[in-house]
Amino acid sequence: MRRVIYALGICFLIFLAAGALYAAWMLHHGFSTRTPPGALESSVAESMRDLAIPSRYKSLKNPVTASPDVLREGMEHWADHCATCHANNGSGDTMYGKTLYPRPPDMRQKSTQEMSDGELYYTIQNGIMLSGMPAFGSPGDNDQDSWKLVAFIRHLPSLSQSEQSEMGKMNPKSPDELEEEKEEENFLLGSPADSQPSPTHQH
């Protein structure tokens, strides 16, 4: 027993020393969201995410069938609400996604696709603390929009290029982008550009 206590004490001291070294490194280098998380931080973040999801959600199955209409609604919702950080294809390769800390995961990859339907649903509904992931939808286990998003997340690995192009038209646009689109449309339709009349001079 004494050896066990001694070993635990050594492990605790090593943990404290490692924490102190990491804190000193952070104080010297700063803490920037531009710095990609290390393997240890990513592992800890995934573990904390798993612990944060109540066990009953781990076995929940999606009550919504992934019909073409459901996938379409999920795609529209994703393009309008999620793509800003996650990208239309789920890669996370966006202006915001690349500078969030921790980074949004590539939703097409194993780490996300192996999560249960209930785990994905709970994450959408409740967000993830200390990250850029907010809570969406109404509280409870039967928010249809969130379940449709779960169905669409399952579809992301097989998302076609034509679907991505279509989603680009659904993404939120800034006033400048809307004005630019309007000008391009007017140009293609042959509408004359707005112009001010040239001043006339009286002699």
Secondary structure, DSSP 4 states (H G I P E B T S, - for coil): -HHHHHHHHHHHHHHHHHHHHHHHHHHHH---TTSPP-HHHHHHHHHHHHHHS-GGGGG---SS---HHHHHHHHHHIIIIIHHHH-TTSS--STTGGGSSSPPP-TTSHHHHTS-HHHHHHHHHH--TTSS----S-SSS--HHHHHHHHHHHHGGG--HHHHHHHHTTS---HHHHHHHHHHHHHHHTPPPP-PPPPP---
